[in-house]
Amino acid sequence: MAGCTSGFERFNTNPNEATEEQIDWDNARTGANFLQMEQNVLVVAQPGAGIGTDRYQTVEMMGGDAFVGYWGFPAPDINSCTRYSWSKASWYGDMFTTNYSRTMNAWRMLKLAIGDDSDPRFALAQILKVAAMHRVTDTYGPIPYLDFGVGDEVRYDSQKDVYYRFFEELSSAVEVLYPYAAGGQTLFADYDCVYRGDISKWVKFANTLRLRLAMHIAYSDPVKARVEAEAAASDPGGMMVRADEFARLQHITPIDNYESPVYIVAGWGDLRLGATLQSYMTGYNDPRLKAWFHECTSGGYQGIRAGMANTILKNSYAPEEGYVTSCKFSIPVTGSTADVVWMRASETYFLLAEAALRGWDVGGTAASFYEEGVKMSFSENNVGGAEEYLLDRVSTPADYTDPVTSSYSKNAMGDITISWDDAADDETKLERIITQKYIALFPVGQEAWTEFRRTGYPKVFPVCVNESNGGCVDDNLQIRRLAFPESEYNTNYAELQNGIALLGGPDNPGTRLWWDAR
């Protein structure tokens, strides 16, 4: 009754905590959310959010990376993803749940804080949103997207509608940002760990991303694909065409202390060279292999096939005596400060090569873009010999021999060569483009998996053991998507049923996505 409230605000303000006003100084509020979005395009450890490197393992390595044979897993429980049975049900839902809890929520906070869709900061957030969420729809199919952040109930949207919105968002973002890019301005420089605020590079990334998405729908919606591809290729802001323009999450302030997830997972003994990548690179005598993997103690490079039986002992493929010196199967060359790659300039050239092959007006020929893509990939990895490599008309993928389990040995999946051949038919040219693109994309397996599902290339070794429920995954077609996470069944059941209806098939890993239309 006798209490005094004259100092209420002062007494109840934490002197060590930023005020609402202070949070808005120097873009602190928006910058923090922008950085959170960056950390989840390809998810890295975020201890404050309870996210560790194991999330990168389940989302990236046990997803697209594994499905195209970039990595092989010696541990039987980790290998369950390539047997299509998943030892933990949460694993196949991690990409979905992480991006909604981290990426989309950060985007929503940015949108609310900025309050102006024409603000260049919001334009950058739109690019980041598409960079992250196209991977989600490319994994699951229909997703809640168009109305996210508008109301409490968020409906599922068809993948076609989501893709059309992606194109609108990228086009609008570039339109907003181009004047700033042309003026050499920067934005979010203290928070941007990809381009350090260089708007011109963000514009190039957005245009290249637009081209990537256009090629994704080349079979399901060829007219729209051509319109978007030609628009991206002709935009005055340009695309990523130089090695120093590639997009990756760098080890710089304020996240210079995060460790490379490849380095950490390899240190756990859970990671080795994949058999499919080994087949192509050893068959082609590809010098990039030495830049990416250590030779085995017995000499040469040795990979592991996907989907080994759960009776296989990890110690048979990954002895614990040492990291490199005693390995039977090739371990990645990496370090704790290796950056997490999103997209390289070499991908731009392979995208343009396929577009030109289809007769689209993108400013060059399939042959020239193909060869520039190979040369750029060699340059990006500081490897010489690209000219000689491109002259090779003889080398083909190598047979795979498993030195531990002989029944897992298998003949090469194809005989495509390296050197461009103008006399070849278009299907052979497409296989050549996508095969070299597959190598150049490493280790961005999510995109390589999309290309495999979309085109059928490269030819990937089937899994050793297929444990898909009811045989829903065809041995030859292989896995086409991931099932929606358990959390959606538990908390968003009604909307999820609408999403499954839009999918057009059962919610299992054998159902094709909208753009998977060959």
C-alpha positions in Angstrom: 0.0 0.0 0.0 2.9 2.3 0.7 4.9 1.2 -2.3 6.6 3.7 -4.6 6.4 3.3 -8.4 8.3 6.4 -9.4 11.4 4.3 -10.3 9.5 1.3 -11.7 11.0 1.4 -15.2 14.5 2.0 -14.0 14.3 -0.8 -11.4 12.9 -3.3 -13.9 15.3 -2.7 -16.7 18.3 -5.0 -17.0 21.4 -2.7 -17.4 23.2 -5.5 -19.2 20.5 -6.0 -21.8 19.9 -4.0 -24.9 16.7 -1.9 -25.0 14.2 -2.0 -27.8 15.7 1.3 -29.1 19.2 0.0 -28.9 18.3 -3.2 -30.7 17.5 -1.1 -33.8 20.8 0.8 -33.8 23.1 -0.1 -36.7 20.7 -2.7 -38.0 21.2 -4.9 -35.0 17.7 -6.3 -34.9 17.5 -6.9 -38.6 21.1 -7.9 -38.9 20.9 -10.6 -36.3 17.9 -12.2 -38.1 19.6 -11.8 -41.4 22.6 -13.7 -40.0 20.3 -16.4 -38.6 18.9 -16.9 -42.1 22.4 -17.3 -43.5 23.3 -19.9 -41.0 20.4 -22.1 -42.0 20.6 -22.1 -45.8 22.9 -25.0 -45.3 22.5 -25.4 -41.6 25.6 -25.1 -39.4 26.0 -25.4 -35.6 24.3 -22.7 -33.6 24.9 -23.6 -29.9 22.6 -20.9 -28.6 19.7 -22.4 -30.5 20.5 -26.0 -29.5 21.6 -26.9 -33.1 24.8 -28.9 -33.4 26.8 -30.2 -36.4 24.7 -33.4 -36.2 21.9 -31.3 -37.9 24.1 -30.7 -40.9 24.8 -34.4 -40.9 21.1 -35.4 -41.0 20.0 -32.6 -43.4 22.9 -32.6 -45.9 25.0 -35.7 -45.6 22.2 -38.1 -44.9 20.0 -36.4 -47.5 21.1 -35.4 -51.0 24.8 -36.0 -50.4 24.2 -39.6 -49.7 21.5 -40.2 -52.4 23.9 -39.3 -55.2 26.9 -41.1 -53.8 29.1 -38.2 -52.7 29.6 -39.7 -49.3 29.7 -43.3 -48.0 28.8 -44.1 -44.4 30.6 -46.9 -42.5 28.2 -46.8 -39.5 25.0 -49.0 -40.1 22.6 -46.6 -38.3 23.8 -43.6 -40.3 23.6 -45.8 -43.5 19.9 -46.4 -42.7 19.0 -43.2 -44.7 20.3 -44.9 -47.9 18.5 -48.1 -47.0 15.4 -45.8 -46.9 14.5 -46.9 -43.3 16.0 -44.2 -41.1 17.0 -45.4 -37.6 15.5 -42.2 -36.1 12.3 -40.9 -37.7 13.2 -37.3 -36.8 16.2 -37.4 -39.2 14.2 -37.2 -42.4 12.2 -34.3 -41.0 15.2 -32.2 -39.9 15.4 -30.0 -43.1 11.7 -29.1 -42.8 11.6 -28.4 -39.1 14.9 -26.5 -39.1 14.0 -24.2 -41.9 10.6 -23.3 -40.5 11.8 -22.8 -36.9 15.0 -20.9 -37.9 14.9 -19.6 -41.5 11.2 -18.7 -41.9 10.8 -17.3 -38.4 13.9 -15.1 -38.8 12.4 -13.9 -42.2 9.1 -13.1 -40.5 10.9 -11.1 -37.8 12.8 -9.2 -40.5 9.6 -8.4 -42.4 7.9 -7.1 -39.2 11.0 -5.1 -38.2 11.5 -3.5 -41.6 7.8 -2.9 -42.4 8.5 -2.0 -46.1 8.7 -4.6 -48.9 10.6 -2.1 -51.0 13.4 -1.7 -48.5 16.7 -3.2 -49.8 17.2 -5.1 -46.5 14.0 -6.9 -47.2 15.1 -7.7 -50.7 18.2 -9.4 -49.4 16.0 -11.4 -47.0 13.9 -12.5 -49.9 16.9 -13.9 -51.7 18.0 -15.8 -48.6 14.5 -17.2 -48.1 14.4 -18.6 -51.6 17.9 -19.9 -51.3 16.8 -21.9 -48.2 13.3 -22.8 -49.0 13.7 -24.1 -52.6 15.7 -26.9 -51.0 12.8 -27.7 -48.7 10.3 -27.9 -51.5 12.8 -29.9 -53.6 13.0 -32.4 -50.7 9.3 -32.7 -49.7 7.1 -31.2 -52.4 4.2 -29.0 -51.4 5.0 -26.8 -48.4 3.4 -23.9 -46.5 4.9 -20.9 -48.1 2.7 -18.2 -49.8 0.8 -17.3 -46.7 3.5 -17.8 -44.1 3.6 -14.9 -41.7 0.1 -13.7 -42.7 -2.0 -15.6 -40.2 -2.0 -18.4 -37.6 -3.1 -21.1 -40.0 -0.7 -21.6 -42.8 -2.0 -23.7 -45.7 0.2 -25.9 -47.9 0.8 -24.7 -51.4 1.5 -26.7 -54.6 5.1 -26.9 -55.7 4.2 -25.1 -58.9 2.7 -22.2 -57.0 5.7 -22.1 -54.7 8.1 -22.0 -57.6 6.2 -19.3 -59.3 6.4 -17.2 -56.1 10.2 -17.9 -56.0 10.5 -16.3 -59.4 8.5 -13.3 -58.4 10.5 -12.8 -55.2 13.9 -13.1 -57.0 12.9 -10.8 -59.8 11.5 -8.2 -57.4 14.5 -8.4 -55.1 16.9 -7.8 -58.0 14.9 -4.9 -59.2 15.1 -3.3 -55.8 18.8 -4.0 -55.3 20.2 -3.2 -58.8 20.5 0.6 -58.3 22.3 0.0 -55.0 24.6 -2.6 -56.7 25.3 -0.2 -59.6 26.3 2.4 -57.1 28.7 0.1 -55.3 26.9 0.2 -52.0 27.0 -2.3 -49.2 24.4 -3.5 -46.7 24.5 -5.6 -43.6 28.3 -5.6 -43.9 28.8 -6.4 -40.2 26.4 -9.3 -40.3 26.7 -10.7 -43.8 29.1 -13.7 -43.7 28.6 -14.6 -47.3 29.4 -11.4 -49.3 30.2 -8.9 -46.5 27.4 -6.7 -47.7 28.5 -6.5 -51.4 25.1 -5.9 -53.0 26.4 -6.5 -56.6 27.4 -10.0 -55.6 24.0 -10.6 -54.0 22.3 -9.6 -57.3 24.5 -12.0 -59.2 23.7 -14.8 -56.8 20.0 -14.1 -57.1 20.1 -14.2 -60.9 22.1 -17.4 -60.9 19.6 -18.9 -58.4 16.8 -17.9 -60.7 18.5 -19.7 -63.5 18.9 -22.8 -61.3 15.2 -22.9 -60.5 14.3 -22.3 -64.1 16.2 -25.4 -65.1 14.5 -27.4 -62.4 11.2 -27.0 -64.1 12.4 -27.6 -67.7 10.4 -30.8 -68.1 7.3 -29.9 -66.1 6.8 -26.4 -67.3 9.2 -25.7 -70.3 7.6 -22.4 -71.4 7.9 -20.9 -68.0 11.4 -22.4 -67.6 12.6 -20.7 -70.8 11.1 -17.3 -69.9 12.8 -17.3 -66.4 16.2 -18.7 -67.7 16.4 -16.1 -70.5 15.5 -13.3 -68.1 18.1 -14.4 -65.6 20.8 -14.7 -68.3 20.1 -11.2 -69.7 19.6 -9.3 -66.5 22.0 -6.3 -66.4 23.1 -7.2 -62.8 24.8 -10.3 -64.3 25.3 -13.8 -62.8 28.1 -15.5 -61.0 30.8 -16.1 -63.6 34.0 -15.7 -61.7 35.5 -17.9 -59.0 35.5 -15.2 -56.4 31.8 -14.6 -56.8 30.7 -18.0 -55.5 28.3 -18.1 -52.5 29.5 -19.7 -49.3 29.2 -19.2 -45.5 32.6 -17.9 -44.5 34.4 -18.1 -41.2 34.4 -14.4 -40.4 33.1 -12.2 -37.6 30.6 -12.6 -36.0 30.6 -16.4 -36.7 34.3 -17.0 -37.1 34.3 -19.6 -34.4 32.0 -22.2 -36.1 33.8 -25.3 -37.3 33.4 -26.9 -40.7 30.7 -29.6 -40.4 32.6 -31.9 -42.8 35.6 -31.6 -40.6 33.7 -32.5 -37.5 31.7 -35.4 -39.0 34.8 -36.9 -40.6 36.4 -36.7 -37.2 33.6 -38.8 -35.8 34.5 -41.5 -38.2 31.1 -41.3 -39.9 32.3 -40.1 -43.3 34.1 -41.6 -46.3 34.2 -41.1 -50.1 31.1 -42.4 -51.9 31.3 -45.2 -54.4 29.5 -43.3 -57.2 31.8 -40.2 -57.0 34.8 -42.6 -56.9 33.7 -44.4 -60.0 33.5 -41.2 -62.1 36.6 -39.5 -60.7 38.9 -42.5 -60.8 37.7 -43.5 -64.2 38.4 -40.0 -65.5 41.7 -39.7 -63.7 40.3 -36.5 -62.3 42.9 -34.4 -60.5 40.2 -32.8 -58.4 39.9 -36.0 -56.4 43.3 -35.4 -54.8 42.1 -32.0 -53.7 39.0 -33.4 -52.0 40.1 -36.8 -50.5 43.1 -38.5 -49.0 44.6 -41.6 -50.6 44.2 -44.8 -48.6 47.2 -46.4 -46.9 47.1 -49.1 -49.6 47.2 -46.5 -52.3 44.5 -45.0 -54.5 41.1 -43.9 -53.6 38.4 -46.1 -52.2 34.7 -45.3 -51.6 31.7 -47.0 -49.9 28.4 -47.8 -51.6 25.2 -46.5 -50.2 22.8 -48.7 -48.2 25.0 -51.3 -46.8 23.2 -53.9 -44.6 22.8 -53.1 -40.9 24.8 -56.2 -40.1 28.0 -54.6 -41.5 30.3 -53.5 -38.7 31.6 -49.9 -38.8 35.1 -51.0 -37.8 35.3 -53.0 -41.0 35.1 -49.8 -43.1 36.4 -47.2 -40.6 39.0 -48.6 -38.2 39.5 -46.4 -35.2 43.3 -46.5 -35.2 43.8 -43.2 -36.9 42.2 -40.4 -38.9 44.2 -40.7 -42.1 47.2 -42.9 -41.7 45.2 -46.2 -41.2 42.2 -45.6 -43.4 40.9 -48.3 -45.7 38.5 -45.9 -47.3 39.2 -42.3 -48.4 38.6 -39.5 -45.9 37.9 -36.0 -47.0 40.6 -33.3 -47.2 39.2 -30.5 -45.0 40.0 -28.3 -42.1 38.1 -26.8 -39.2 37.7 -23.4 -40.9 36.6 -24.7 -44.3 33.7 -22.7 -45.6 30.2 -24.1 -46.3 29.6 -23.8 -50.1 26.1 -22.9 -51.3 26.7 -22.3 -55.1 29.8 -21.9 -57.3 30.3 -20.1 -60.5 31.0 -23.3 -62.4 27.3 -24.3 -61.8 26.3 -21.1 -63.8 28.1 -22.4 -66.9 26.6 -25.9 -66.7 23.1 -24.4 -66.3 23.8 -22.2 -69.3 25.1 -25.2 -71.2 21.8 -27.1 -70.7 19.7 -24.0 -71.6 21.7 -23.6 -74.8 21.3 -27.3 -75.6 17.5 -26.7 -75.4 17.8 -23.9 -77.9 17.1 -21.1 -75.4 18.7 -17.6 -76.0 21.3 -17.4 -73.2 24.2 -15.9 -75.1 26.4 -18.9 -76.1 26.6 -22.5 -77.2 26.2 -25.6 -75.2 29.8 -26.6 -76.1 31.4 -23.4 -75.0 29.5 -23.2 -71.7 30.2 -26.9 -71.0 34.0 -26.4 -71.4 33.9 -23.1 -69.4 32.1 -25.0 -66.6 34.9 -27.6 -66.4 37.6 -25.0 -66.5 35.9 -23.0 -63.8 35.6 -26.0 -61.6 39.3 -26.7 -61.9 40.1 -23.1 -61.1 37.7 -23.0 -58.1 39.6 -26.0 -56.6 43.1 -24.7 -57.5 43.7 -27.6 -59.8 45.5 -27.5 -63.1 45.1 -29.6 -66.2 41.6 -28.6 -67.4 42.6 -28.3 -71.0 44.1 -31.8 -71.1 41.1 -33.2 -69.2 38.7 -31.8 -71.8 40.6 -33.5 -74.6 40.1 -36.9 -73.2 37.8 -38.9 -75.5 38.6 -42.3 -74.1 38.2 -42.4 -70.3 34.9 -43.7 -68.8 33.6 -44.3 -65.3 35.4 -47.1 -63.4 34.0 -50.3 -62.0 33.6 -50.3 -58.3 35.3 -53.0 -56.2 34.5 -53.3 -52.5 37.6 -54.8 -50.7 35.6 -55.8 -47.6 32.3 -57.1 -48.9 32.8 -58.5 -52.4 29.1 -58.8 -53.1 28.9 -55.0 -53.1 31.2 -54.6 -56.0 29.5 -53.4 -59.2 30.2 -52.6 -62.8 30.3 -48.9 -63.8 26.8 -47.4 -64.4 27.7 -45.8 -67.7 30.3 -45.1 -70.3 30.0 -41.4 -70.9 33.3 -39.8 -71.8 34.6 -36.2 -71.1 35.4 -34.5 -74.4 32.5 -32.6 -76.0 31.3 -34.2 -79.2 29.1 -32.0 -81.5 28.1 -35.1 -83.5 26.5 -36.8 -80.4 22.8 -36.7 -80.0 21.2 -34.3 -77.5 20.6 -37.0 -74.9 24.3 -37.9 -74.8 25.2 -34.2 -74.7 22.8 -33.8 -71.7 24.3 -36.7 -69.9 27.8 -35.3 -70.5 26.8 -31.9 -69.1 25.0 -33.2 -66.0 27.8 -35.7 -65.3 30.5 -33.0 -65.2 28.1 -30.7 -63.3 27.7 -33.5 -60.7 31.4 -33.5 -60.1 31.7 -29.7 -60.0 28.8 -29.4 -57.6 30.6 -31.5 -54.9 29.9 -31.3 -52.0 26.5 -29.6 -52.6 24.7 -32.9 -52.8 21.1 -31.6 -52.5 21.4 -29.9 -55.9 23.1 -33.0 -57.4 20.2 -35.1 -56.1 17.7 -32.7 -57.7 19.6 -33.0 -61.0 19.6 -36.8 -60.8 15.9 -36.9 -60.2 15.1 -34.3 -62.8 17.3 -35.7 -65.7 18.3 -39.2 -64.7 22.0 -38.2 -64.7 24.6 -38.9 -63.6 23.9 -42.7 -63.4 24.1 -43.5 -59.7 24.8 -46.9 -58.1 21.6 -48.3 -56.6 21.7 -49.0 -52.8 23.0 -52.3 -51.6 19.9 -53.0 -49.5 16.5 -51.4 -50.0 14.4 -51.4 -46.8 11.7 -48.9 -48.0 8.3 -49.6 -46.6 6.4 -51.9 -48.9 9.1 -51.5 -51.6 7.8 -47.9 -52.3 11.2 -46.9 -53.6 12.1 -48.5 -56.9 15.7 -49.9 -57.0 16.5 -48.3 -60.3 14.6 -45.0 -60.0 15.9 -44.7 -56.4 14.6 -42.2 -53.8 12.5 -39.3 -55.1 11.7 -37.3 -52.0 11.5 -37.4 -48.2 8.3 -38.0 -46.3 6.8 -35.1 -44.3 8.1 -35.0 -40.7 6.2 -36.6 -37.9 5.8 -33.2 -36.3 3.4 -32.2 -39.1 1.3 -35.3 -38.4 1.2 -34.5 -34.7 0.6 -30.7 -34.9 -0.7 -29.7 -38.3 -2.6 -32.8 -39.4 -5.5 -31.2 -41.3 -3.3 -28.9 -43.4 -0.8 -31.7 -44.0 -3.6 -33.8 -45.6 -4.2 -30.9 -48.0 -0.5 -30.9 -48.8 -0.5 -34.6 -49.5 -3.4 -34.2 -51.8 -1.4 -31.5 -53.7 1.6 -34.0 -53.8 -0.6 -36.3 -56.0 0.7 -39.5 -54.4 1.3 -41.2 -51.1 3.5 -39.5 -48.5 6.5 -41.9 -49.1 10.0 -41.6 -50.6 9.0 -43.1 -53.9 6.5 -40.4 -54.9 7.7 -38.0 -57.6 7.6 -34.2 -57.2 6.0 -31.8 -59.6 9.2 -31.0 -61.5 10.2 -34.7 -61.6 8.4 -35.2 -64.9 10.7 -37.0 -67.3 
